[in-house]
Amino acid sequence: MKNKYFKSLFFSTLLGVFVVGCSSDDSSKSEDEVVPETPRWITVAGSVMGTNPGDGNGGTIVYSLTTTDAKNPETQVLAFDNGFQVKSQRTARLQSAEDGSNLFSIQYTGTNGGQVDKYLVSGAGNFLETNGANISNYAGTSPRWVKLFDGDKTGVAVNVKTPRSNNYDSETATVNTNIPYEYTVGEATVLSFGLQSLNINGYKSYDLRLTPEEESKGYHIFRLDAPVLNKAGNKLLIGVWMGKTNPATGIADASSYARLGSKTVVVDYPSLENPVVITSTQGNGDTSGYRSFNSFLTEDGSIYQATQRDPNGSKILKINTNNQYDNSFVLSLDDALGIEGAYIDAWRYVGNGIAYALYTHDGVSNQGFVARLDLNAKTASLVDLPYKAGVDFGQYQGFVVQGKEVYITFAPIGENGNIYIINSETNAVTKGATLVNKAGNNFIGVF
């Protein structure tokens, strides 16, 4: 099987040389001439069961194939037999270079938690570790991170230390009820590093405070994730997961409390200074996502973000070029799809106002769906896929977008499935390579 991929790579290399050698005068091409597809590795990621099916706690396996093989349903992807295990005690947080040539990972928890690893993608289970760095001294052993869309130059990791109330006594590890409750806060860290050198570019730590009224009721920022750089390149917008303390006890509020408006932290870039919290009136969910990008910069400079844990279902919100929420815009998945309790596990903007969302909703058990979103029209439609119980996008991480083609993995936990390629203009679906699964394991994306 390896020979097959080396032959594909050799052919792709010759194709690339041919294209370069014949493209010195673009003006000589006819309008009807077909431009050959740019060769690219497609890396499939799978999570290994730990204790329970689909938990992913047994680690992360990756396996790469050519775009040609990825589109062929006769191709069998034996990731769990012949793939490469990415270093990480639990499910690794993966990102890839825009051309698919490199894979980046930050190990999550464990002895080497916070280790940044970079791998050269070479086909099948061949991944060569090229260099690494450790950011745990700054961002902890389980940082959340994404790469910026800046030409594979920068990654940004974020973390919030366990929030504590003002009357928490660190020496006794208890709440001193003799001291009146005022607020809960956890020290946040924002760190940027180079994706090529893996050197730390800079980091800042600070307490992220809400309004006195919000804090007096116990609200605080529990987690940060999914940073995105604005079009001007001078602000970083970071998703927020909110938490709440019971002011009477000083410990986490386990009741069903009212949600605040969706929030985002905005910091100066590249200095990472001057954090400001902005609030939406159109959503009440968190904006942190889970294992993948959750905010996207679009062609006109707007930023769109998804919400999770919203009492009225996940929504898509909009942030204008002034780095403030546009409270005249909202796309509710519940309203657009005629469902209740929509929850976006992962989503990806693909261009021209079109995005794809992987989601679930009330009334189904362990069942994921895929929808095409038209942000301009504020509409959504279900993608035609072989839906069945066990398709779980809860840990989904990666999409590949090549022009109008969107690649996703689609398989129930512990069962075979396929790569699917969706045409973002027509929403037509093409079945690609067969994903060969094992009991309890799950496919969590392509890169």
N, C-alpha and C positions, 0 to 999 in steps of 0.2 A: 504493500500500500504506500510505503514511503516513496518508492520509485515513481509512483503515479503523481505524487505532489511535486517531486523534484522535476519531473518532465513538464508539469504545468508551469512551474516557476521558470524553467528554461524557455518555454514557449512565450510566457509573458514578457520575459526580458527581451527576447528577440523582437516581439511585437512592439515593445517600448522603443527599441532602437530604430525600428522601421518608421514609427510615427515621428520620432524626432528628426530622422534623416529626411523625411518628406514634407516637413512642415515649415521650411524656411520662408516660403512665400504663401501666406494664407490667402492672399487675394486671388491666387490662381485656382483655388478650389471651386468647384461648381456648387450651387446652392443645394443640389440633391445628394451630394457626396456624404456618405455615412462616416462619421468620425469614430474610430475604434474606441471601445470602452477602455478607460484607464485601468490597468491591472491593479488589483488590491486584494490583500488578504482579508477574509472574513473570519473573525475569531468568535467561536461559540463558547459561552461560559455555562458551567453547570455547578450546582451546589450539591454536596454529598450529605446524606442524612447523618445526624448525630444520634439522638435518642428517639426522636419522632419523625415520621415521614414529612419531608418538606421543610424541616427546621434549618437545614443548611449548616448545622454546627460541625459537620465532619470535614469542612474545608471546601475549597473551590478548585474545579478542574477547567482547563481551557484547551481548545483544540482549533486549529486554523485550517481553512481551505480556500481555494481560489473563488472568485465571484462566479466563474463558469460552473464549478462543481457545486457551489452553494445554490445555484438555480436549477440544478438537476435532481429530480426526486429519486433517481436511481442511485445517487451518491449516499452512502451510509456514513454518518458521523458517529464513530465509536469513541466518543469523548471519555466515557468512564472506563474504557478498557485501554485506550492508547493515548489519552491526553496527558497534559502536564499539570501537576498540582502546584498552584500558586501558593507561596508561603503566606500562611495566616492561620491562626488558631481557629478562628471562626470565618464566616463568609468574608472574603476580601472585598474591598471597595475598589473597583476597577475603572479605568479610563483608557482610551486608546488615542494614538496619534490620528490626525485627520485622514492620513493616507493608509492607516491600518498597519504601518510598519513596526510600531512599538506599542507595548502595553505597559501601563503604569498602574501600580497598586500600592495601597497603604495597608499594612497588616493591622488587623483589628483585634485588640485585646491580647492577653498572653504575654509571655516573656519578651517577645519582640514586637509587641504592640507599638504602633507609631513608626515602624520602619517603612521607609519609602523604597520601593523596588521598581526597577525598569528592565523590561525584557524586550529583546529583539525577536520579532515574529518570523519564523522560518518555515512554516507549513506543518500540518498534522500536530504532533505533540512536541515539536521542536521549538523551544523558547529559550533563548540564551540570555541569562542575567548579565546586564552590562555594567551597572553600578547601583549604588544604594546610599541612603542617608537615614538618620533617625531623628525625628522631631519630637519624640515623647517628652523630652525635658521642657518643651515649650507648650505643646498642644495635647499632652497626655497620651495614654496608650490606646485610646479608642477615638481618635479624631474623625470628624466627618470632613469630606473634602470633595472638590470637583476641580477640573481644569477649566481655565478661562478660555473663551473663544478668541484667542489672540495669536493664532498661528502656532499653537503648541509651545508657547513660551513659558506659561506660568500655571502653577497649581496653587490653590488656596485651601488651607485646612482651618477648621474652626472647632472650638470646644467651649463648654461651660462647666466649671467645677460644680459639684453638688451644691445647689442653692441652700442657704442657711438663713434662718430668721434672725433679726437683730438681737433677740433675747436667747439665742442658742449659746450654750456654754460649751466651748470646745474641749475644756479639760474634763468635764464630766460626761460629755456627749449627750447632754439632756437640755431641754428648754427650761429656762429660769422664769417661771410664771410670775415672779415678783417684779419682773421688769415688763412694762407695758409693751405690747406688740406694736411695731411700726411698719416693718417691711421684711421682705425676703429677697435675697440677691445671691447670685453666684458669679464668681469672677470669670469673665469671658476672655478668650484668646483668639486673635485672628492672625494667621501666619501665611506668608506667601513664599513660594520657593520656585526655583527654575526647573522646568521639566527636562531640560537637556543636561544641565550640570548637577541638578538636585541640591544645589546650594541654597541656603535660606536667604531670601532677599530682605526680609524684615518681618517683625512681629510686634504686636501691641496687646497688652492686657488691660482690662478695665471692668468696672462694675456697670452693667447696663440697667439703668433705672427707668421706671415708668413714672406716671404722674403720681403725686402724693395720694390722690383719691383712689387710684387703682391699687397702689401699694398697700394702703390701709386696709383694703379688702382681701389682701393676701395674694394678689396676682403678681407673677414674676416670669421672667424668661428662663425656661427650663433647658432649652437646647437651641443651637444654631445649626444651619446646614444650607447647602445649595447656593453658594455665592454666585453672583453674575455681575459682569462689568458693564457699565452703561456705555452708550455710543460715544460720548465725549471722552471716555477713558479716564475720568477723574473721580468717579464714585463707584464703590463696590456695594451692591445691595444683597443682603444676607437674609435668608429665610428664618423664621422664628417658630418655635414650638413653645406654647405657653403652658405654665403650670400654676397651681394655686395652693396656698397654705391656709389652713383654718386659723384665723387670728386668735380664736379662743384657746387653742392648744399649741400653736406654733409648729405643728406638723402638717404633712400633706393632707389636703382636703379630699376625702374619698367620696364626698357626696356629689350629687348631680347639680353642679353649680352653673350659673349663667356664664356664657362665653363673651369675651371682649371682641371687638372688631379685629380682623386679621391685621397682623403687624409685620414690619420689615425693618431691619437695622441697616442704616446707610452710613458708610464711613468714607473718608477721603481716600483716594488711591493715587499714587502707590504708598502714601505715608501710613495708611490704615488708622489715622487719627480721627478725632471729633465724631464719635458715634452719635447718631440721632435715630430715634424710633418714630416711624411713620405708621399711621393707622388707617385702614379702610373702613368705610361705612357700608360696603356692599357684601362683605363676607365676615364670617365669625369663626372660621377655621384657622388651623395652623398653616404656615407657608414654607415649612422646612422639608417637605417631601420625606423620603426614607432612604433609598439606596441609589438614587439617580438625580439628574438635573431636575429642578422644579421651577426654575424661572428662565425665560428665554428673551434675548434681545431680538427684535424684528427689524426689518429693513428701514422703517421710518423712525427708528430710535425708541419706540415704545418697548416696554418690558411687560410680558405676560407671565403670570404665575398661577399655579394651581393651589387649591386649599385642601387640607385633610382635616378629618374630625370636625367638620362643620355640621351643626345641628340640622341644617336644611340641605345637606348634601354638598359634595364638592363643587366648587365654582372655579372659573378662570377670571382672575382680576387683572387690571391694567395699571401700570405705573407710567406716567408721562416723562418726557425728556427733562422736566424740572425736578425729577426724582421724588415726586409726590403721587399719591394714588389718584387715578381718574375715577371719581365716584359716580360718573355718568355711565360707566361701562361695567357689565357683568354678564358672563355666560354661565348659566346654571345647567349642570348636566341633568338634574332632575326634570327641569322644565323642557329642555331641548330633546330629551329622550323619552319623556313620559314615564319616568321611574321614580322611586323614592329611596332616599338614603344613599345616593351615589358616593363612591369613594375612589378617588384617583390614586392608584398605586404608583404609576409612573406615566410620563407623557413626553412627547418630543415635538417641538416646532420644526417644520420641514421647509417652510418658505411660502411666500405669496398668500399669507393669511391662513394657511392650512397647518393643522397639527393632528397628531394621533394620541389618544389616551387609552391606557389600559386600566380598567376599573372593575369594581363589583358594585352591588347594590342590595338593598333590603329585599328579603323574600327568596334569596338564593343562598345555598351553602357551598362554600369552597368552589366558587365558580367565577372565573374572570371573563371579561369581554373586552372588545376593542372597538373604539369609535373614532370616526373622522370628524374633526372639529373645524368649522369655518369661522374663524374669529371675526372676520369682517361682517358676516351675515348673522353671527351669534346663533349658529345652528350646529347640530350634531347628528350623525347617522351611524348606525351599526355596520361594521365591516363584516362581510360574508365569510365566516370561518367555521370550521367544524366544532362548534361549542359542545362541551360536555363537562360533567362534574369532575373536579380534580385539576382543572386548569387554574393555577394559582399564580398571580402576578405580585404577590406580597413582597417578594424580595427582588423583583425585576430591576435590572440595572441598565442594560445597553440596547441602543438602536443604531443601525447604520443607515445613513441617508446618502444616496448617490444620485444627484439630480432629482428626478421625480420619483425615484424608487426608494421605498422604505423597507428595510429588512427587520424582521422580528423572529424570535423563537416562540413556538406554540406547541405545548405538550402537557398533558396532565401529569401530576406528580407520579413517578414510578412507571409511566407508560411512554411508549414511543410517540413521536410527533414529527413535526417538520419545521424547517425554516419557511417562512412565507414572505413573499415580496409584494408589497402593495403599491399600486400606481397612485400617487397623491393627486393627480389631475382627474382620473376617472374613478378611483376607488376600486378598480379591478384587482383581483387577488391571483397570484401565481404560486402554486405549490413548489417548494424547493426541496433541498436535501432532507433525507430522513434522519431524524434524531433518535438514536438508539439509547433507550433509557435503562435504568436499573431500579429495583425496588427502593422506594423512599427518596430517590434523588429527583432533582428538579432542574430544568433549564431556565437560566435567569438572564439571558440576553445575548446580543451579538455586538462585536466591537470592530 
